[in-house]
Amino acid sequence: MSLFPNITYTECVKKLKRLGFYYIRQCKGSHELWGRDSDKATTIVPHHGGQTLSRTVIKGILKDVGLSTKEFNKL
């Protein structure tokens, strides 16, 4: 199994919601700002329909959220 599975916007948002994140607002273009009140963490998630998110995007989201790839995959 790859450390960075191919996940779509919908799958990513489901995982973020499990971590306590919620939709804040639409950003520039097709990107959305998601946040969590407990630690004031925020991340930007691109909303490109059913396309899979790139490894670079996933790495950035994980860095913003403060999770390892293994922890993110377990969600």
C-alpha distances in whole Angstrom, upper triangle without the diagonal:
4,7,9,8,11,13,17,20,21,17,18,21,21,18,21,24,22,23,26,26,29,30,33,34,33,33,34,33,30,28,29,29,28,29,29,33,32,31,32,29,28,26,26,24,24,25,25,24,21,20,17,17,16,14,18,19,16,17,20,20,18,21,24,22,22,18,15,12,11,14,14,10,12,15
4,5,6,9,12,15,18,19,16,16,20,20,18,20,23,22,22,25,25,27,28,31,31,31,30,31,30,27,26,26,27,26,27,28,31,31,29,30,26,26,23,23,21,22,23,22,23,20,18,14,14,13,11,14,16,13,14,17,17,16,18,21,20,20,16,13,10,10,13,13,10,13,15
4,6,10,12,15,17,19,16,15,18,18,16,18,21,20,19,23,22,25,26,28,29,29,28,29,29,26,24,24,25,23,24,25,28,27,26,27,23,23,20,21,19,20,22,22,23,20,18,15,14,13,10,13,14,11,11,14,14,12,15,18,17,16,13,10,6,7,10,10,8,11,13
4,7,8,12,14,16,13,12,16,16,14,16,19,19,18,22,21,23,23,26,26,26,25,26,25,22,21,21,22,21,22,23,27,26,25,25,22,21,18,18,16,17,18,18,19,17,15,11,10,9,6,10,10,8,9,12,12,11,14,16,15,16,13,11,7,9,11,9,8,12,13
4,6,10,13,14,11,11,15,15,13,16,18,18,18,22,21,23,23,26,26,26,25,26,25,22,21,21,22,21,23,24,27,27,27,27,23,22,19,19,16,17,17,17,17,15,13,9,9,10,8,12,12,9,11,14,14,13,16,18,17,18,15,13,9,11,13,10,8,11,12
4,7,10,12,10,10,14,14,14,16,18,19,19,22,21,22,22,25,25,24,23,24,22,19,18,19,21,20,23,24,28,28,28,27,24,22,19,18,15,14,15,14,14,11,9,6,7,8,8,12,11,9,12,15,14,14,18,19,18,20,17,16,12,14,16,13,11,14,14
4,7,8,6,7,10,11,10,12,15,15,17,19,17,19,18,21,22,21,21,22,20,17,16,16,18,17,20,21,25,26,25,25,21,19,16,15,12,12,12,12,12,9,8,5,6,9,10,12,11,9,12,14,12,13,17,17,16,18,16,16,12,14,15,11,10,13,12
4,5,5,6,9,10,11,12,14,16,17,19,17,17,16,19,19,18,18,19,18,14,13,14,16,16,19,21,24,26,25,24,21,19,16,14,10,10,9,8,8,6,6,4,6,9,11,14,11,10,14,15,13,15,18,18,17,20,18,18,15,17,17,14,13,16,14
4,6,5,6,9,10,10,12,14,15,17,14,14,13,16,15,14,15,16,15,11,10,10,13,12,16,18,21,23,23,22,19,16,13,11,7,7,6,7,7,7,7,7,7,11,13,14,11,10,14,14,12,14,17,16,16,19,18,19,16,19,18,14,15,17,15
4,5,5,6,9,10,11,13,15,15,14,13,13,16,16,16,17,19,17,14,13,12,14,13,16,18,21,23,23,22,20,17,15,14,10,10,9,10,8,8,10,10,10,14,16,17,14,13,17,17,14,16,19,18,17,20,19,20,18,19,18,14,15,16,14
4,5,5,6,9,10,11,13,15,13,14,14,18,19,18,20,21,20,17,15,15,16,14,17,18,21,22,23,22,19,18,15,15,11,12,11,12,11,10,11,10,10,13,14,16,14,12,15,16,13,14,18,17,15,18,16,17,15,16,15,11,11,13,10
4,5,5,6,9,10,11,13,11,12,12,15,16,16,17,19,18,15,13,12,13,11,14,15,19,19,19,19,16,14,12,11,8,10,10,12,12,11,12,10,9,12,12,14,11,9,12,12,9,11,14,13,12,15,13,14,13,14,13,9,10,12,10
4,5,5,6,9,10,11,9,9,9,12,14,14,16,18,18,14,12,10,11,9,11,13,16,18,18,17,15,13,11,11,8,10,10,12,12,13,14,12,12,15,16,17,13,12,15,14,11,12,16,14,12,16,15,17,15,17,15,12,13,14,11
4,5,5,6,9,10,9,10,11,15,17,17,19,22,21,18,16,14,14,12,13,14,17,18,19,19,17,15,14,14,12,14,13,15,14,14,16,14,14,17,18,19,16,14,17,17,13,14,17,16,14,17,15,17,16,16,14,11,12,12,9
4,5,5,7,9,9,11,13,16,18,19,20,23,23,19,17,15,15,12,13,13,16,16,17,17,15,14,13,14,12,15,15,17,17,16,17,15,14,16,16,17,15,12,14,15,11,11,15,14,11,13,12,13,12,13,11,8,9,9,6
4,5,5,7,5,8,10,13,15,16,17,20,21,18,15,12,12,8,9,9,13,13,14,14,11,11,10,11,10,13,14,17,17,17,18,16,14,17,17,17,14,12,14,13,10,10,13,11,9,12,11,13,13,15,12,9,12,12,9
4,5,5,5,6,9,12,15,17,18,22,22,19,17,14,13,9,10,9,12,13,15,15,13,12,12,14,13,15,15,18,18,18,20,18,17,20,20,21,18,16,18,17,13,14,16,14,12,15,14,17,17,17,15,12,14,14,10
4,5,7,10,13,16,19,20,22,25,25,22,20,17,16,13,12,11,14,13,15,16,14,15,15,16,15,18,18,21,21,20,21,20,19,21,21,22,19,16,18,18,14,14,17,15,12,14,13,15,15,15,12,10,12,11,8
4,6,9,12,15,18,20,21,24,25,22,19,17,15,11,10,8,11,10,11,13,11,12,12,15,15,18,19,22,22,22,22,20,19,21,20,20,18,15,16,16,12,12,14,12,9,11,10,13,14,14,11,10,13,12,9
4,7,10,12,16,18,20,23,24,22,19,16,14,10,8,6,8,8,10,11,10,11,12,15,15,18,19,22,22,23,24,22,21,23,23,23,20,18,19,18,14,14,16,14,11,13,13,17,18,18,15,13,16,15,12
4,7,9,12,15,16,20,21,18,15,12,10,6,5,5,8,9,10,10,8,8,9,11,12,15,16,19,20,21,21,20,18,21,21,20,17,16,17,16,12,13,14,12,9,13,13,17,17,19,16,14,17,17,13
4,6,10,12,14,18,19,17,14,10,9,5,6,6,9,12,13,11,11,9,10,11,12,15,15,18,19,20,21,21,19,22,22,22,18,17,19,17,14,16,17,14,12,16,17,20,21,22,19,17,19,20,16
4,6,9,11,15,16,13,11,7,6,5,7,9,11,15,15,13,12,10,10,10,10,12,12,16,16,18,20,20,18,21,22,21,18,17,20,17,14,17,18,15,14,18,19,22,22,24,22,19,21,22,19
4,7,9,13,15,14,11,8,6,5,6,9,11,14,15,12,12,9,10,10,11,13,14,18,19,21,22,22,20,22,24,22,19,19,21,18,15,18,19,15,15,19,20,24,24,26,24,21,24,25,22
4,6,10,12,11,9,6,5,7,10,13,15,18,18,15,14,11,11,10,11,12,12,16,17,20,21,21,20,22,24,22,18,20,21,19,16,20,20,17,17,21,23,26,26,28,26,23,26,27,24
4,7,8,7,6,5,6,9,12,16,18,21,21,18,17,13,12,9,10,10,10,13,15,18,18,19,18,20,22,21,17,19,21,18,16,20,21,18,19,22,24,26,26,29,27,24,26,28,25
4,6,7,5,5,6,10,13,17,19,22,21,18,16,12,11,8,9,9,10,13,16,19,19,19,17,19,21,19,16,18,19,16,15,19,19,16,18,21,23,25,25,28,27,24,26,28,26
4,6,6,8,10,13,16,20,22,25,24,21,19,15,14,10,11,10,11,13,16,19,18,19,17,19,21,19,16,19,20,17,17,21,21,18,20,24,25,27,27,30,29,26,28,31,28
4,6,9,12,15,18,22,25,28,27,23,21,18,15,12,11,9,9,10,13,16,16,17,16,17,20,18,16,18,21,18,18,21,22,20,22,25,26,28,27,30,29,26,28,30,28
4,7,10,13,17,20,23,26,25,23,20,17,14,10,9,6,5,7,10,13,13,14,13,15,18,17,14,16,19,17,16,19,21,19,20,23,24,26,25,28,27,23,25,27,25
4,7,10,13,17,20,23,22,19,17,13,10,6,6,4,6,8,11,14,13,14,12,14,16,15,12,14,16,14,13,16,17,15,16,20,21,23,22,25,24,21,22,25,22
4,6,10,14,17,19,19,16,14,10,8,5,5,6,7,11,13,15,15,16,14,16,18,17,13,14,17,14,12,16,17,14,15,18,19,22,21,24,23,19,22,24,21
4,7,11,13,16,15,12,11,7,6,5,7,9,10,14,16,18,18,18,16,18,19,17,14,15,16,13,11,14,15,12,12,16,18,20,21,23,22,19,21,23,20
4,7,10,13,13,10,8,6,5,6,7,11,12,15,17,19,19,18,16,18,19,18,14,14,16,13,10,13,14,10,10,14,15,18,19,21,19,16,19,20,17
4,7,9,9,7,6,4,6,9,11,14,16,19,21,22,22,21,19,21,21,20,16,16,17,14,11,13,14,10,9,13,15,18,19,21,19,16,20,20,18
4,6,6,5,5,6,9,12,14,17,19,22,23,25,25,24,21,23,23,22,19,18,18,16,13,14,14,11,9,12,14,18,19,21,17,16,19,19,17
4,6,5,7,9,12,15,17,21,22,26,27,28,29,27,25,27,26,25,22,21,22,19,17,17,17,14,12,14,17,20,22,24,20,19,23,22,20
4,6,8,11,14,17,19,23,24,28,29,30,30,29,26,28,27,26,23,22,22,20,17,17,17,14,12,13,15,19,21,22,19,18,22,21,19
4,5,9,12,16,18,22,24,27,29,30,30,28,25,26,25,24,21,20,19,17,15,15,14,11,10,11,13,17,20,21,18,18,21,21,19
4,6,10,13,16,20,22,25,27,28,28,27,24,25,24,23,20,19,19,16,14,15,14,11,10,12,15,19,21,23,20,19,23,23,21
4,7,11,13,17,19,23,24,26,25,23,20,21,20,19,16,16,15,13,11,11,10,7,6,9,12,15,17,20,17,16,19,20,18
4,7,10,13,16,19,21,23,22,21,18,19,19,17,14,14,14,11,9,11,10,7,7,10,13,16,18,20,18,16,19,21,18
4,7,10,13,16,18,20,19,17,14,15,15,14,10,11,11,8,6,9,9,6,7,10,12,15,16,19,17,14,18,19,17
4,7,10,13,15,17,16,15,12,14,14,13,9,10,12,9,7,11,11,9,10,14,15,17,17,20,19,16,19,21,19
4,6,9,12,13,12,12,9,11,13,12,8,9,12,9,7,11,13,11,12,15,15,17,16,19,18,15,17,19,17
4,6,9,11,10,10,8,10,13,12,8,10,13,11,10,14,15,14,15,18,19,20,19,22,21,18,19,22,20
4,6,9,9,10,9,12,15,15,12,13,16,15,13,17,19,17,18,21,21,22,21,23,23,19,20,22,20
4,6,6,8,9,11,15,15,12,14,17,16,15,19,21,20,20,23,23,24,22,24,24,21,21,24,22
4,6,9,10,13,17,18,15,16,19,19,18,20,23,22,22,25,24,25,23,25,25,21,21,23,21
4,6,9,12,16,17,15,15,19,19,18,20,23,23,22,25,24,24,21,23,23,20,19,22,20
4,7,9,13,14,12,13,17,17,16,19,21,21,21,24,23,23,20,22,23,19,18,21,20
4,6,9,12,10,10,14,15,14,16,18,19,19,21,20,19,16,19,19,16,15,18,17
4,7,8,6,7,10,11,10,12,15,15,16,18,17,17,14,17,18,14,14,18,17
4,5,5,6,9,10,11,12,14,16,17,18,17,16,14,17,18,15,15,19,19
4,5,5,6,9,10,10,12,14,15,16,15,13,11,14,16,13,13,17,17
4,5,5,6,9,10,11,12,14,15,15,14,12,16,17,15,16,19,19
4,5,5,6,9,10,11,12,14,14,14,12,16,17,14,15,18,18
4,5,5,6,9,10,10,12,11,11,9,12,13,10,11,15,14
4,6,5,6,9,10,10,10,9,8,12,13,11,12,16,16
4,5,5,6,9,10,10,11,11,15,15,13,15,18,17
4,5,5,6,8,9,10,10,14,13,10,13,15,14
4,5,5,6,5,7,7,10,10,8,11,13,13
4,5,5,7,8,10,13,12,11,14,16,16
4,6,8,11,12,15,14,12,16,18,16
4,6,9,11,13,11,10,13,15,13
4,7,10,12,10,10,13,14,14
4,7,8,6,6,10,11,11
4,5,5,6,9,10,11
4,5,5,6,9,10
4,5,5,6,9
4,5,5,7
4,5,6
4,6
4
